Structure formats: C-alpha cells, structure tokens
Amino acid sequence: MRHGAPRVWVYMMALSTVACATGIPSRGATGVYAARPPPVAERLSGPTWSWLDPEQLRPDTGAQRDEELLGWLISGDRAQRAEAQVRLLPQGASLLPRLEALATRARDDEARSALLEFIQVLTKRRFHPDMLGDHPELSALSAKAVARGLGLVAFWQTEPAPRELLQELPVSLCGNEPHHDPRLRIEGRRLRELRDKLGTLGGLALPGVERLLDSPSATVRLQGIVLAGALGLRPSQAALERMRNDPGTVELETRYADSDFFENTSMASRQSKVSLSHRASLVAGRFNATWREARENDPELYRIEDGIREWLVSARTVAAADDNPGISEELSGDLINSLRQGGGWDAADAQQYWNRVRPVWRLFWMTGGLTPDDGWREDWYALLHSRDGFQTRREPGSGSGTVVRVETPVGVEAELVSFPNGANDEVVVQRGVLPLTLSSKQPVYHLGIRLRLGGEWVDTGPFFFPPQGGRMTVWLQPEMFLRYLKERAARP
C-alpha cells in the first residue's frame, strides 16, 4: 500500500487519602486514580464504545512508595487495587507484618474483603497459608476460607467420584512431531464443581487440596494433583516430594484429542494406566517454569511483565482449562502487548512504566478484567483503537459472503483494498464516497482502507478481518482519525 505506511493488525477473534500510620483510605479511588477523569464506559447504539478523550490517556506523574501501595490494596477501585497487588506481589512473605498492621486498622467489611483478596493471591505461589498462623489478624481473616476448603474436600473424600478424569492424547499426523505428554481433563460434573468452588478461595484452598494429596486412595490423590495444577496452587515442599515419589497408578479412559481423525473408532478410546509420580512431576515443573529465559542484562520491562503474568495466573479465580494454562496465557498476551503499545515499551523503570500504562490498565478493567466474556477481545481492541479514531464491530451471519459497512466521515472518498494473495498483492474491491458498503458473494479475508486527503490517496494503516458469512461495521471519527494519521506519518 502507498506511502510505506506501517500496518496495524486489528485482531477481531470471536472470542481520600492513602494509608498512613494511623489511618485507612476511604472507599473508592484514591491518589492518582481519583485525580483522573472517570473512564468513558457508555456503550452507544453506533460504535461499540464512546470515543476516548485524549485526557483519559494522558500519562500520570509522581511516585508511589510501599506504604501508599499498601493503602491501595483496600481501595474500592478494582484497577487501583490490582495495580497495588501486582507491584507488591514480588515481596511475598516479607509483607506479612505490614499486612497484619493493615488488617488491624481495616475494620469495615469492604476493606477486609479487599485485603483477603490479596492474601488469596499471595498464598497461591508466594508462601504457604500455614505462615499466616504467626499473624493473628490475617489468620482470623483467612480462617473462614481455609475451613471452607477443608470442608469441601472432607466431603469429597467421604463420597469421591472415581470416573471424573479423562486422559487426552495429542494427535500425531506425521509421527515426527515433538513429544507432548497427554493432558488430563476434568470430565466429571462433580469434580468440575469441586474445582470451581475451590477456585473462589485462591491460595487458601491449598490446605484442602493437600488433604487430597495425602488420601489413601490413588484416584483421589491423582484428582488432587490435577486440581493443584488447574487452580495454580503450589503445594508445600514436603507435599511435592511425596507426590513426585508416589508409586500409585490409576487406570483412566484415554482418547485422542481429535478422535474424528481416526477411521477406526476403536482407536479413539482405551484404558491406560496413569503414573501419579509422573503427573506430579509435570505439575511441579509448571510451578518452577518461567515464562522466558531470564538474562542478567534484561531490561526492566521484562521483569515487570513477568510480575504481571504471575499475578494474572494467581489472581484469576476461574480455573485454567484443567492442566492447560492457555486461557491465562491468551489473556496475559493481549494485556501485556496493549500495555507495551500504551507507553510501557520504552519505560526506564517500574514507576515510569506504571505512570505510562495506567490509563490502558484502567481500560482493561472496564472490559471485564480477569473474567472476560466471549466477546472480550473484540470489545478490548475496539476500545483501544477508539483513541486512534476507528472502531469495529462484527455481527455473525450465515453463508460464505462478506458485508462491510464503513461509516463517516461523510463526503470523503475512500477505497477498500483486499489482499487475496498476501500483504503485497492488493486489489481495490470498492471505491466511492463515505459512508459506503461492500457486499461480496466471495469471502474477503483481509481488508484495508485508503482515504483521499489533500488530493492524494493515503493508506490508513489498519487491516481488518471481516467475518465470513457475517457483517462488519467500521466507524471512523474524523478529527481523531486525522490526528492519528498525522502522528503516524511523523514517526521515524
């Protein structure tokens, strides 16, 4: 496309005061969060989101010390509370004395509930819930959740459901792909219910899960291993050692991940013995694994992002897909890439990073946060791109054709450009005056927009991915979009 413009891939997959020695912050946002204009959250009948005001994306200034961040832990603003958790999480057990003091001062139910939320995050991986016993206020705050977990597993041990797990084998088409261990899936309704109930307790479910790991039944112990992996709970070192040396085996139904691949259906399902020690080693390896290979001269950005990834896994109360962490990885990838684009990439240190990305961080919480719905990714990217003057929305349909409607600015000439054979092979499929509609009986997989500005055709940059057999609407906001084009043209 013309002018060598960089291309932006628009992914459209269906998818008060701070704490001090004598006080507690008031409910609601505090500090820099209270100073920022409230985010635009109104959904209109036209674009998916109201257009973001530039003031809402202005980077913050200032600095926060630990004492202020501790106050943020019990803020009523969930984005502010989450930022404090991410920034304090690496300190782990060393925070316990200060959290004990905070719990002593926090007497209203909302503040104590917010503090309990952080305890549930910390106890997933940073320290064992047993360490709370030396801190009376924190122990009392956590006691109900710990007792709840123990009660759930006590009932399970009394009336276990033995056939709740399925072993799923990876499909090998050529026979020379890298070896992947079979995945254990929770298929039974009762074990899924147990997983989901324990998941609401965060790391405070760990004492209960460790009871399962110590069960005389090999089936129950294996279920405990799977639950620990699905919930992201790091057992104690002693429990991990017992698990890795467990001689037990359990016979499970075993299927291929894609059984339709096999013509002989008898190959699709069989009984296999599963080694507890092997499955325990796989789960333990996950806890010790890092998201990347750390290097001594790594930029600060990478360490900050590692902390965000750990927090995302630890803070989500929704379990991973059994022993598959793909859901959290997808969520963290979308969020971290957006924070980079929101100013984090060039930050020199953690404080500058958070000052720059905080506006985008707040937007993340507007679109579902840790529990996104099926349309989260489409909503998320529409909201982010609204700052650049364009939004998109897809509507599913039937058939194989494509309908794309480009709204505003009225009277501007435009070209819709398709790329049937790759990014360097462009074909003008529609030309006219906006607003205009493209209706094609054939699928259109990649679509770009050119505008005629100042007598020249200008590539607007984004690629759009229309739904096949459905409809896509693209809105352009004239002033914001022209500003985006000028800023993009000025980049080196």
FITORDREN-517462 format. One record per atom (N, C-alpha, C): residue in one letter; x, y, z. Coordinates in steps of 0.05 Angstrom, whole numbers, plus 5000, padded with zeros to 4 digits. Layout:
AXYZ/...
REM end
This chain:
M501749765000/M500050005000/M501750255000/R500650484993/R502250714987/R503450855011/H505551005006/H506851175026/H508351005047/G508650745043/G510150585062/G509150595090/A506550625093/A505350645119/A505550385135/P506250395161/P506250155177/P503450045179/R503249775181/R500549655182/R499949565211/V497649635219/V496749555246/V494749325243/W495449095255/W493648865253/W491448885274/V488948905265/V486748935284/V485448655287/Y486048525309/Y485148255314/Y482248255322/M480548105308/M477748105313/M476747825317/M477847685336/M477147405341/M474847385360/A472847185352/A470547155370/A471547045396/L471447125397/L472447085422/L470247125442/S481352145984/S481652046003/S484452046009/T485051896017/T487751906027/T489051636026/V491651626027/V493051366027/V493551276055/A494351026057/A494850906084/A497051056098/C496751106123/C498951216139/C498951076165/A500551166184/A500851026209/A498351006225/T496451196220/T494051196237/T491451186222/G491551176195/G489051196181/G488750986159/I486350956149/I485650776128/I484450936105/P485050876080/P483951036059/P480950996057/S479551206047/S476751186043/S476151006020/R473650916019/R472850735997/R472850885971/G473150755949/G473350885923/G476250935916/A476651055892/A479351105882/A480751315899/T483351295901/T484951485917/T487351575900/G488751785909/G491151875896/G490851925867/V492751825850/V492651885822/V490151765808/Y489051555819/Y486651445808/Y484251625812/A484051765835/A481851945840/A482152195823/A484652275817/A485152525802/A484452505772/R484452265761/R483952235733/R481052245727/P480252355704/P477352365697/P476252075695/P473752045702/P472651775701/P472751665672/P473251415669/P473351295642/P470651295628/V470651325602/V468151315587/V467351025584/A465050955596/A464150675595/A461550635581/E460450855570/E457750845557/E457950705531/R456250505526/R456150365500/R453850495484/L454550585461/L452650725444/L451250545424/S449150645411/S447750485391/S449450465365/G451350655362/G453050645339/G455650495345/P457850635349/P460450505356/P460150335381/T461950145384/T461949975407/T462350135433/W464250335431/W464850495455/W464750795447/S464250965467/S464651245463/S467551295456/W468051515442/W470851575434/W472351675458/L474751565462/L476351635486/L477351925484/D477052065505/D478052335507/D481152325511/P482752485496/P485652475500/P486552505529/E485052665545/E485752705573/E485752435588/Q484052255580/Q483851995594/Q486251825589/L487851885568/L490151725561/L492751865568/R492652095580/R495052245588/R496552085609/P499252055606/P500751905627/P500652055654/D500851905675/D500952025702/D503752115708/T503952265730/T506552345741/T506652265770/G508952295783/G509152235811/G510251965817/A510351895842/A511451635851/A509951535875/Q509851275877/Q508551145900/Q510550975915/R510751015941/R512350835958/R510550605968/D511850415981/D510450175990/D508050246008/E508350446026/E506250506045/E503750596030/E504150756009/E501850845993/E500550605978/L502250435967/L501150195953/L499650015972/L500549995997/L499149836017/L496349946021/G496150206021/G493450336023/G491750275999/W492950255976/W491450195952/W490249915952/L491449735968/L490349455969/L487449445978/I486549645992/I483749636002/I482149865989/S483049955966/S481550155951/S479050035940/G476950195936/G474550105924/G474750085894/D476850195882/D477250185853/D478849935846/R477649755831/R478949495827/R481449515810/A481649705792/A484149745777/A486349835795/Q485850015813/Q487850115832/Q488649895851/R486749735860/R487349515878/R489149315864/A488549255839/A490049065824/A492949155818/E493249415812/E495949515808/E497649485833/A496549545856/A498049515881/A498749225885/Q496949035879/Q497648755882/Q499948675864/V499848755839/V502048685821/V504648785831/R504749035840/R507249165848/R508349055874/L506548965892/L507448865918/L507948565918/L506748425899/L506848125899/L509748015901/P511748125887/P514448015889/P515548005918/Q514548175936/Q515648185963/Q514747945980/G512647805971/G511847555984/G511547576014/A512647376028/A512247356057/A513347586072/S515247746061/S516347976076/S514148186081/L511948176066/L509748366070/L508048306095/L508348056105/L506447966126/L506148156150/P508348256162/P508048446184/P506448696177/R506948806154/R505449046146/R502548986139/L502048756127/L499348676122/L497848626148/E499248516168/E497948476194/E497148746206/A498948946204/A498249206214/A495949326199/L495849286173/L493649396157/L491049256165/A491048996169/A488648846178/A487748946205/T489549016222/T488849116249/T487249376247/R487949546227/R486649806224/R484149786207/A484049596188/A481749576170/A479449426183/R477449566190/R475249446205/R472649416189/D472249566168/D469749546153/D469949296134/D467649186128/D467648936113/D468848956085/E468449186072/E469549216045/E472649216045/A473749356064/A476649376066/A477849096072/R476648956090/R477648696098/R477348486075/S475148516061/S474748336037/S476848396016/A477548646012/A479648715992/A482348606001/L482948626027/L485548526038/L485648216035/L483348086041/L483247796038/L483747716009/E482847875990/E483347815961/E486347795956/F487947975968/F490847975963/F492147735978/I491147666001/I492147426015/I491647175998/Q489347165984/Q488846935967/Q490746925943/V491547155934/V493547165912/V496347075922/L497147185944/L499847135955/L500246835961/T498146715972/T498446435981/T498246225959/K497746315934/K497846125912/K500646035906/R502546215907/R505346135899/R507446255917/R506846475930/R509046625944/R509646515972/F507646425986/F508146296012/F505746126020/H506245926037/H504145736045/H502245866065/P499645806064/P497745916083/P498545866112/D500045656118/D500945596145/D502445836157/M503745996141/M505246226151/M503546446163/L500946436157/L499046636168/L498646586198/G499346346208/G498846286236/G500346466255/D502546586247/D504046766265/D502947046265/H500747096250/H499647366248/H496647346254/P495847406278/P493147346288/P490947476271/E491247726263/E489147856247/E488947726219/L491147676206/L491047546180/L489947266182/S490747126203/S489746856207/S486746846211/A485747036227/A482847056232/A481347136206/L482647316190/L481447406165/L481147176145/S483046986146/S483146776126/S481846516136/A481146506161/A480246246173/A477746136159/K475846306153/K473446206141/K473946076114/A475646206097/A476246086071/A477745826073/V479645806092/V481145556096/V479245336105/A477445406124/A475545206134/A473645116111/R472945306094/R471145236072/R472545026053/G475045076047/G476544886030/G476744616043/L477444606069/L477644356083/L475044206083/G472844346087/G470244226087/G469444106060/L470144246039/L469544146012/L470943886006/V473543866013/V475043626007/V474343406027/A473543466051/A472743256070/A470343116060/F468443266048/F466043136037/F466842966012/W468743075997/W469642925973/W470942665981/Q472642666001/Q473942426010/Q471942216020/T469842316032/T467742136042/T466242006019/E465542165998/E463942075976/E465342155949/P467642035944/P469042115919/P467641995894/A468042135872/A467042035846/A469441935830/P469741685826/P472341575815/P472741635785/R470641655769/R471041675740/R470441965731/E472242145740/E471842425734/E474042535715/L476142385711/L478442475695/L478542315668/L479542455648/L480042335622/L482842405613/Q484342205603/Q486942255591/Q486642305561/E487642535552/E487442605524/E490142605511/L490442435491/L493042405476/L493242615454/P495542735450/P495842915427/P495842755401/V494742875380/V494642745354/V497242785339/S498442575329/S500842595313/S500242515285/L500342705266/L499642655238/L501942525223/C504442615230/C506742515214/C508542325230/G508242325256/G509842145272/G512542255280/N513142495271/N515742605279/N515542875293/E513142945303/E512843195318/E514143165346/P514843395359/P515943375386/P513943235405/H515143085424/H513442935443/H512043115462/H509443075466/H507843225486/H506543025504/D506643075530/D505342895549/D502242915546/P500842695551/P497942705550/P496942915570/R494643015564/R493343215581/R491143075597/L490943135623/L488843035639/L486543235641/R484243165632/R481943345632/R479943265653/I478743465666/I476543415685/I474043395669/E472943145666/E470543095651/E468043075668/G468442985693/G466042945710/G464943195721/R462343215723/R460943455734/R461743505762/R461843295779/R462343345807/R465143445813/L467143345798/L469843445802/L470143735791/R468743795769/R468744075759/R467544255780/E465444175793/E464144345813/E466044385837/L467444175845/L469344195867/L471544395859/R472644365834/R474744545825/R473844835826/D471344885816/D470445165814/D469945285842/K468945115860/K468545215888/K471145275901/L473145095898/L475745145910/L477045385897/G476545425871/G477745655857/G477045925868/T474745945881/T473946205893/T475646275918/L477146075928/L478646115953/L481546195948/G482346205923/G485146265917/G487046075931/G489346185941/G491246015954/G490345895980/L488245995991/L487245896017/L485745626013/A485445535988/A484445265983/A486645055986/L489145145988/L491444955988/L491344756011/P490744826036/P490644616056/P488644396050/G486444466038/G484544266030/G485544086008/V486844205987/V487844045965/V490143855975/E491643955994/E493743786005/E492643546020/R490243576031/R488843346043/R488343126022/L487543215998/L487043025976/L489642895968/L491843045968/L494442935960/L495442725980/D494342736004/D495142546025/D493042326030/S491142296011/S489042096014/S490141816010/P488941616024/P489741336019/P488941235991/S487141375978/S486141295951/S487941415929/A489041245912/A490741345890/A489041515871/T486541455867/T484741605850/T484341885861/V483841905887/V483442175899/V486142325899/R488342195903/R490942345902/R491442455874/L490742295853/L491042395826/L489242635821/Q486842615830/Q484942845828/Q486043085842/G487343045864/G488643275879/G490843395862/I492443225849/I494643325832/I493443495809/V491343405797/V490143545774/V488943815785/L487643805808/L486544055819/L488744255826/A490944165837/A493144345843/A494144485817/G494344335795/G495244455770/G493144645759/A490644565759/A488544725747/A488144985763/L488444975789/L488045215806/L490545375810/G492845285800/G495345425803/G496345435832/L495845225847/L496545215876/L499245075879/R501145205891/R503745085896/R503744945923/P503744675924/P503744535950/P506344585965/S506444505990/S508844536006/S511044355994/Q513544406001/Q515744245991/Q515443955999/A514543906023/A514143636033/A512043486016/A509843636010/A507743515994/A508643455966/L510243645955/L511343605928/L513043355926/E514743325947/E516543085947/E514942825949/R512842825965/R511142585967/R509842525940/M508942735927/M507642705901/M509542585880/R511942695880/R513942605860/R514842325864/N514542225889/N515441945895/N513041755899/D510741845891/D508341685895/D508341445875/P508341195885/P508540965867/P505840895854/G503641035861/G501040955853/G500540995823/T498640835813/T497640865785/T494640855786/V493440995766/V490540995763/V489840935734/E487940755730/E487040695703/E484940895694/L485441025672/L483641235661/L482841165633/E480541255625/E479741245597/E481541445582/T482541355559/T484441515544/T483441545515/R483441795506/R482541855479/R484542035465/Y484342035439/Y485942235424/Y484442505424/A485942715423/A484742985424/A482843025402/D483342915378/D481542945355/D480942665345/S478942545357/S478342265351/S477142235323/D476042455311/D474942435284/D477142375263/F479642415271/F481842365253/F482142065246/F481141905264/F481541615261/F479041485248/E479541335227/E477241195215/E476340965232/N478240835246/N477640605263/N476940725291/T474440735298/T473640865323/T474640715347/S475440465344/S476440315367/S479140435376/M480440585358/M483040705366/M482640965382/A480141065382/A479641325394/A479441305424/S478941075436/S478541055465/S479640795475/R481040805498/R482040565510/R482640625539/Q483340425555/Q484140465583/Q487140465585/S488240645600/S491140665604/S491740725634/K494040625642/K494840675670/K496440935670/V495741115689/V497041375692/V498741375718/S501241445715/S503041455738/S502741715753/L502241685779/L501841925796/L504442085798/S506741945801/S509242085804/S509842245779/H509242135755/H509842285731/H508042535728/R505442495735/R503642735733/R504442945753/A505242855777/A506143045798/A508643195788/S510443065775/S512943195765/S512243405744/L510243345727/L509443535707/L508243785720/V506543745740/V505343975754/V507444135769/A509243995783/A511344135797/A513144295778/G513644185755/G515244325735/G513944575726/R511344585724/R509944825716/R510345045737/F510444975762/F510745175783/F513545295782/N515545135774/N518245235773/N519045355746/A517245325727/A517945435700/A517645735700/T519145865682/T518946145678/T517846195650/W516746435646/W515546495620/W517646555599/R520146605607/R522246665588/R524846605602/E527046595587/E529646555598/E530746815608/A531046845634/A532047095645/A535047135640/R535747385634/R538547445629/R539347675647/E541947685654/E542847885673/E542348175663/N542548215637/N542248495627/N539448535616/D537448375625/D534748415616/D533748705622/P532348825604/P531149085611/P529049055633/E528649275648/E526749275670/E523949195660/L523349265635/L520749205625/L520048905627/Y521948735621/Y521448445621/Y520748345649/R522248455669/R521648365696/R518948465706/I518148705697/I515548805704/I513348625692/E513748555667/E511748395653/E511648105665/D513848005674/D513847745687/D512047755712/G512247985727/G510548015751/G507648035744/I506948165722/I504148175713/I503147905706/R504747745692/R503947475684/R503447305709/E505247315728/E504847155753/E502247245767/W501847505768/W499447605782/W496947515768/L496947525741/L494547435726/L493847155732/V495846975733/V495346695740/V494346665768/S495546815787/S494946785815/S492246915822/A491547125808/A489147275815/A486547165803/R486847015782/R484446915769/R483146695786/T480646735794/T479246525809/T478046315791/V477846375765/V476846175745/V479245995739/A478745735742/A480945545738/A481845545709/A484345475706/A485345415679/A483945175667/A484145145641/A482844915629/A484244655637/D483344565661/D484544325673/D487544365676/D489244205663/D492144255666/D493244405643/N491644565629/N492444725606/N492245015613/P494445165615/P494245445623/P493745635600/G492845545578/G492545705554/G490845945557/I488645925573/I486846155576/I488246385589/S489746345610/S491246565623/S493346675605/E494646495589/E496746595571/E495646775550/E493246705539/E491946875519/E491247145531/L490147145555/L489347395568/L491747565574/S493947445584/S496347605591/S497647705566/G497647545544/G498847645519/G497447885509/D494747885508/D493248115498/D493848365516/L493748325542/L494048545560/L496848665559/I498948495560/I501648595560/I502348735534/N501548625512/N502048755486/N500749025485/S498349045496/S496949305497/S498249505515/L499349405538/L500749595556/L503349685543/R504649515528/R507049605513/R506349825494/Q504249785478/Q503449985459/Q502350245473/G501450215497/G500450445512/G502650605526/G505150545520/G507350705531/G509350555548/G508750295554/G510550145571/G513150065559/W513250045532/W515649925519/W518150085525/D518150345526/D520550505529/D520950595558/A519450485577/A519750575605/A522450505617/A523650685632/A526250635643/A526150485669/D524050495684/D523850355710/D520850305715/A520350165738/A517650075744/A515750315748/Q516750525762/Q514950745767/Q514150885741/Q516050935723/Q515451055698/Q513550875681/Y514050615683/Y512250425669/Y509350455678/W508850455704/W506150475713/W504950745708/N506550955709/N505451225702/N504551235674/R505951095656/R505251095628/R502950915621/V502850675632/V500850475624/V498250495640/R498250645661/R495850645679/R493250715664/P493250905645/P490750945630/P489750695616/V491450545603/V490650305589/V489850085609/W491350075631/W490749885653/W487849925663/R487050175666/R484350225675/R482250135654/L482950175628/L481050085607/L480749785608/F482849635615/F482749345617/F480549265636/W480249405658/W478249335678/W475449415670/M475249605651/M472649675640/M471449445623/T473149285611/T472249085592/T472248805604/G472048775630/G471748515641/G473948425660/G476348545657/G478548475676/G479248175674/L479248045697/L480247775698/L478147565690/T475647655686/T473547465679/T472147565653/P473647575631/P472447675606/P470347485595/D468347605581/D466347435568/D467447365540/D465747225525/D466547125499/D467347345480/G466147575482/G466747795464/G468847985474/W470347905494/W472148095507/W474248205488/R475448035472/R477648125455/R476748325434/E474348285423/E473248475404/E472648735418/D471448725441/D470948975456/D473549115463/W475548955472/W478049075481/W479449225459/Y479749105436/Y481149235414/Y479449465402/A476849445403/A475249675394/A475649915412/L475749865438/L476250075457/L478950205454/L481050035451/L483750145448/L484050305422/H482850205400/H483150335374/H481450585373/S479550625391/S477950865390/S479651115396/R481951075409/R483751305414/R484951405388/D485151215368/D486251285342/D484151365322/G481651375330/G479551465313/G478151255297/F478351005303/F476850805289/F475950585309/Q473650475303/Q472550245318/Q471350045299/T471049805307/T469849595291/T467949425308/R465949315294/R464249125308/R463348915287/R463348665295/R462648445278/R459948325287/E458348245267/E455848105273/E455847845257/P455547625271/P455547365257/P453247335239/G453547165219/G451447115200/G451746835188/S450446785167/S450646525154/S451446565125/G452446365112/G453246385084/G456246425082/S457246485058/S460046505054/S460946775045/G459146965041/G459847235031/G460747415053/T461247675046/T462247875065/T460748135061/V459948265083/V458748525082/V460348705101/V461448925091/V462949115107/V461849395102/R461049525124/R459949795123/R461949985136/V462750195121/V464650395132/V463050655136/E462850735161/E461250975168/E463151215173/T462151455164/T463551715169/T466551695161/P467851905155/P466852185153/P465252225127/V463052355129/V461352395106/V462752555084/G462552465059/G463652605037/G466452555030/V467952405045/V470752335039/V470852105020/E472552125000/E472951904981/E474551684995/A473851434989/A475251215002/A475550974982/E477550814986/E477950564973/E478150334993/L476750114988/L477149875004/L478949694988/V481049605001/V483149444987/V483349175000/S483148964983/S483448684992/S486148584984/F486948364998/F489648244993/F489247944989/P488347854966/P487647574962/P490047394962/N492447494955/N494747324953/N497047414972/G496347544994/G498447635012/G498547945014/A500148035034/A500148325040/A501248495018/N502748384999/N503948544978/N502348534952/D500048404953/D498348374929/D495648504934/E495348754928/E492948904935/E491148934911/V488448924917/V486448954897/V484349144908/V483649354893/V481549534901/V478849394895/V477349344916/V474749204913/V472349384915/Q472749634925/Q470549824926/Q471750104927/R470550294912/R471350574913/R468850744913/G468850954929/G466451124930/G466751334951/V464551464958/V464451674978/V463251565004/L464651605026/L463651505052/L461051655060/P459251515074/P459351225081/P458851045057/L460050805057/L459650615036/L459550335047/T458450155031/T458149875039/T459249695017/L460949505026/L461949295008/L460349035013/S459148934991/S457748674993/S459048494972/S460148274982/S461548084965/S460447804969/K459947674947/K459047394950/K461347204957/Q463847304952/Q466147144959/Q467347234985/P468647065000/P469847145025/P472047365021/V472247555039/V474347755039/V475847725066/Y478247635065/Y479647565090/Y481147805102/H482347975085/H483948205095/H482948445080/L482448665095/L481448905082/L482849145094/G483749325076/G484849575084/G483249805073/I483650045085/I482150285076/I484050505068/R483650625045/R485050865036/R483151095035/L484151335043/L482451575041/L483851775022/R482251925008/R483252134991/R483452395006/L485852475014/L486252705031/L488252895017/G487453145014/G489253335001/G489953264973/G488253134959/G488753054931/G490352804928/E491152664950/E492652414948/E491152194962/W491551944953/W490551714967/W492451644989/V491451625013/V493051575037/V492251305049/D494251135053/D493750875067/D493250935096/T490950835106/T490350895134/T491750715154/G492950495145/G494550325162/G493350075172/P490950085185/P489849835196/P489049635175/F489249375182/F488049155166/F485649065183/F483449005169/F481048905182/F480548615173/F479348455190/F478748175185/F475748125186/P474348165164/P471448135165/P470647855171/P468347815184/P467347545189/P466247415163/Q466847165159/Q465847035135/Q462946955139/G461247045121/G458446995125/G457047175145/G458447395152/G457347585171/G457647875162/R457448055181/R457548335175/R459548475193/M461048665183/M462848835199/M462249125193/T462149275215/T461849565213/T464449695223/V465449885207/V467850045214/V466950335217/W467450455240/W466850735245/W469450895245/L469551115231/L471751305231/L470851565244/Q472351655264/Q471851915276/Q473752115264/P472652315248/P474452475231/P476752615245/E476252765266/E478452925278/E480552735291/M479652535305/M481552365318/M483052195298/F481652105277/F482951945257/F485052095242/L484552355235/L486452515221/L488852575239/R488352605265/R490652645283/R492352395284/Y491052165285/Y492551915285/Y494251885259/L493151955236/L494651945211/L497152125212/K496752365222/K499052555224/K501152455243/E500352365266/E502252255285/E503752015274/R502351845260/R503651615248/R505651685226/A504951895210/A506751975189/A509252105200/A509052215225/A511352345237/A513252155251/R512451905254/R514151715268/R516551645250/P518951595263/P521351525247/P521051255234/
REM end
